[in-house]
Amino acid sequence: MQFIKAFMLGVLFFVGGCSTPKPDSGEQAETSAASCTEPENPYSAGTGHYAGYEWAESHDGAACNGNSQSFNEGCEEYDQQEEEYQNCERKKK
């Protein structure tokens, strides 16, 4: 019985010693801030979503008020991605 307890204790120390330490919150913030993702069109070419995204990208995020809901949604997706990217870049500074 004593041998089993000693063995189990040894296993716990071994397993616990092999884990990778988690970075503190400061390191996590630095890592995520360093990995800002530029906007990228997630839609298939030839769709209204794709056209709206491309239009917004080439017009610096002008108002999304086309006649098509899918166009407007694509346009808004670009605006959202661009805003997240700019916010991320500001946090890096």
C-alpha positions as CSV (number, residue, x, y, z in Angstrom):
1,M,0.0,0.0,0.0
2,Q,2.9,2.4,0.9
3,F,4.5,1.7,-2.5
4,I,1.2,2.6,-4.4
5,K,0.9,5.9,-2.5
6,A,4.6,6.7,-3.3
7,F,4.2,5.7,-6.9
8,M,1.0,7.9,-7.3
9,L,2.7,10.9,-5.7
10,G,5.7,10.5,-8.0
11,V,3.4,10.4,-11.0
12,L,1.6,13.5,-9.9
13,F,4.9,15.4,-9.5
14,F,6.1,14.2,-12.9
15,V,2.9,15.2,-14.7
16,G,2.7,18.5,-12.9
17,G,6.3,19.3,-13.8
18,C,5.8,18.7,-17.5
19,S,3.0,21.2,-18.1
20,T,3.7,24.4,-20.0
21,P,3.2,27.5,-17.9
22,K,0.4,29.8,-19.0
23,P,1.5,33.4,-19.9
24,D,0.3,36.1,-17.6
25,S,-2.4,38.5,-18.8
26,G,0.2,41.0,-19.9
27,E,1.9,38.5,-22.2
28,Q,-1.5,37.5,-23.6
29,A,-2.4,41.1,-24.4
30,E,1.0,41.6,-26.0
31,T,0.7,38.5,-28.2
32,S,-2.8,39.3,-29.3
33,A,-2.0,42.9,-30.0
34,A,1.0,41.8,-32.1
35,S,-1.2,39.6,-34.3
36,C,-3.6,42.1,-35.8
37,T,-5.3,40.6,-38.8
38,E,-5.9,42.8,-41.9
39,P,-9.3,42.7,-43.4
40,E,-9.8,39.9,-45.9
41,N,-12.8,39.1,-48.0
42,P,-14.4,35.9,-46.8
43,Y,-17.0,35.6,-49.6
44,S,-17.0,33.8,-52.9
45,A,-16.4,35.9,-56.0
46,G,-19.5,36.7,-58.0
47,T,-21.8,37.1,-54.9
48,G,-23.5,40.2,-53.7
49,H,-21.6,39.9,-50.4
50,Y,-18.3,39.7,-52.2
51,A,-19.2,42.8,-54.3
52,G,-20.2,44.8,-51.3
53,Y,-17.0,43.9,-49.4
54,E,-14.9,44.8,-52.4
55,W,-16.8,48.1,-52.9
56,A,-16.4,49.1,-49.3
57,E,-12.7,48.3,-49.4
58,S,-12.1,50.4,-52.5
59,H,-14.2,53.3,-51.1
60,D,-12.6,53.4,-47.7
61,G,-15.7,52.2,-45.9
62,A,-18.2,54.7,-47.3
63,A,-21.8,54.3,-46.3
64,C,-23.2,50.9,-47.1
65,N,-26.5,51.7,-48.7
66,G,-26.9,49.7,-51.9
67,N,-30.1,48.2,-53.3
68,S,-29.1,44.7,-52.3
69,Q,-29.2,43.2,-48.8
70,S,-26.3,40.9,-49.5
71,F,-24.2,43.8,-51.0
72,N,-24.9,45.8,-47.8
73,E,-24.0,42.9,-45.6
74,G,-20.7,42.4,-47.4
75,C,-20.0,46.1,-47.1
76,E,-20.7,46.1,-43.4
77,E,-18.4,43.0,-43.0
78,Y,-15.5,45.0,-44.4
79,D,-16.3,47.9,-42.1
80,Q,-16.4,45.6,-39.1
81,Q,-13.1,44.0,-40.0
82,E,-11.4,47.3,-40.7
83,E,-12.6,48.7,-37.4
84,E,-11.3,45.7,-35.5
85,Y,-8.0,45.9,-37.3
86,Q,-7.6,49.7,-36.6
87,N,-8.5,49.1,-32.9
88,C,-5.9,46.4,-32.7
89,E,-3.2,48.5,-34.3
90,R,-3.9,51.4,-31.9
91,K,-3.5,49.0,-28.9
92,K,0.0,48.0,-30.2
93,K,1.2,51.6,-29.9
